[in-house]
Amino acid sequence: MSGFTNALVICAVVVLVVVRQFKPQQISTDRSWWVIPAVLIFMSVREPDLIDPGHEASSVALLAVELLVGLAMGVGWARTSHVWTERDGTAWSKGTKATAVVWGVGIGLRAALFGVGELLHVRQGSAALMLALAATLLVRSGLLLLRTRTTTGMGIGGAAGHSTYGVGDAAYEPMRKDPV
């Protein structure tokens, strides 16, 4: 796949994710929550530009830091999301202002990593960004599913209708989904 196509896929996924995170979204409790991250991982690891062969050590170091930023963003995103269950037992989440801060910091860190790569003359393609985005989505989805199962009555924890709070959510009352 061309670099332009990869860039379009990345932009489409980021826009979809960012727009959707601030609207109530039902948390999928089926086993397919990992499919989109798996597709992104597959697409990224098959790209030849994942590692710059002319600067292998620097390229691998930048990729490792990019993945750490992606993992941290996934954790931050999951921790700052408001999670609740409806009376029917469905679990929901919605991003908060703190979630927007996590995204802003993550994008800033990724821009800084790109700048470091440019200073080191490391050729950087879209594959590393796609792999980090996959890590972000995988961690966020897995942690939200875990929070749902352990604290909202869908697994080990409490009763339906219970609300769990992420960072900065202490003053929130349980939210209801927007009417359609």
N, C-alpha and C positions, 0 to 999 in steps of 0.2 A: 504494500500500500504506500502511496506517495506521502511525502511529508505534509503536503497541503491537505490531503484527506485526513491524515492523523490529526492535524491541527483543528480541522472542522469537527472531528469526532470529540476531541478534548473540549473544545468550546461548547459544543452542544450538550455534553454531559455536565460540564460545570454550570452552564446557564440553567439547565433543568434542575440540577441539585440545589443551586442557590435560590432559585425562585420558589421551589417547592418546600424548602426547609422552613420558611416563615409562614407557611399555611399548615393547618393541622393535617397530618398524614397518618393514616392507619399503619401501624407497625405490622408487617407481614410476619406471621408466626409459622408460615410453611417453610419448607426446606430450600426454597429457591432464592433466599436473600443474598446468596453469594454469587449468583449467576453473572450480574453485570460486572462486579470486580474481576471475576474469573475471565470474562471476555476481554476486559482491558489488560489483564496480565498476559493473556495469550497474545494479544495484538502487540504488546510492547516487547516481550522477550523474543519474538521472531523478527524484530526489526534489527538491521545491521548497525544502526547508529546508537544503540543502547550504550556501548562502550567505544570510546575513541581509541582506535588501535595505535595511534601515534603518541598518545598520552595515557596509557593504560592505568597507571597508579593514580594519577590525578582524577581521571574519569571515574574509576571505581570509588574513590573517596567521595567525590561529588555525588555519585549515585547513592552511596550509603547515607550520606547526610540528607539527601533528598527523601530517601525512604524513611529516615527517622523523623523528618519534618512531617511527612505524610501520616505516619503512625501517630505522632503527637497531635496532629490536627484531628484525626479520627477520634482519639480519646477526648480531646477538648470539646469537639462537636457533640459527642455522646453525653458528656458530663454537663454541658450547658443546655441541653435540650430538655424541655418540660415534657414529662411523660405522665399519662393518666389512662384510666380505663373508663369506659362507658358502663352504664348499668347492664348492658347486654354482654359485657365481658371483653369487648374489643379494645385493644390497646392503641393509643394514639400518641403522637409526639409533635412538638412544634419548637422551632428554633427561637431563641431569646436574643436580647440585645448582646448578651455575653457571647452568643454563638456568632454574631456578626463580628465581634472583636476577634474571636478565634480565626475566622476566615481572613480578616484583614491582616492579622499578624502572619498567618501562614502564607498568604500571597506575597507579603513583604519579604519574608524569609526566602521564598522561592525566587523572587526577583534578585535578591542579594546573592543567592547561589548561582544564578545565571551570570551575574556580574563577575563573580569570582572565577567562574569558568572562562569567561571572555578574557579576563586578565591573565589566566594561565594558558590561554590559547587552546582550550579543550573544545573540540567540536561537540556541540550539544544538540541533539535532535529532540523530537517530541516523545520518544519512547520512555525516557526517564520520567518525564512529567506524567505520562500515562500510567506508568508503574506506581508512582507515588499517589496518584489519584485513586488507583485501585486499592492501595493500602489504606488510604483514608476511608473510602467507602466500606471496605471490608471490616475494618476495626469499628467504625461508627455503627454499622448495621449489627454486627455481632454483639457489641456492648449494649445497644438499645434492646436487642432481643433478650440478652441476659438480664438487664434491668427489669424488663417486662415479666419475664418468667420468675424471677426471684422476689419481686416486690409487689406485684399487682394481682396475685391470685391465679396466674396462668401456670404456675409451677409450684415452687416451695413456699412462697410468701403469703400475703394477705388476701383480702376480699376484693371482688370487683367493685369498681367505683372509687377505688383508692387512687390517690395521686402521689407520684414521686417527683421529687424536685431535683433539678440539676443545679449547678453553681449559679447563684444570683436569682433563684426562683423562690426564695423563702416566703415572699409576700404574696405569691400567686395563689388564687383559689383554683380548685380543679376546673379545667376549661372544658368546653363542649365544642364539638366540631361545628364549622360554619354550615348554615343551612344551604342546601343546594337549590 
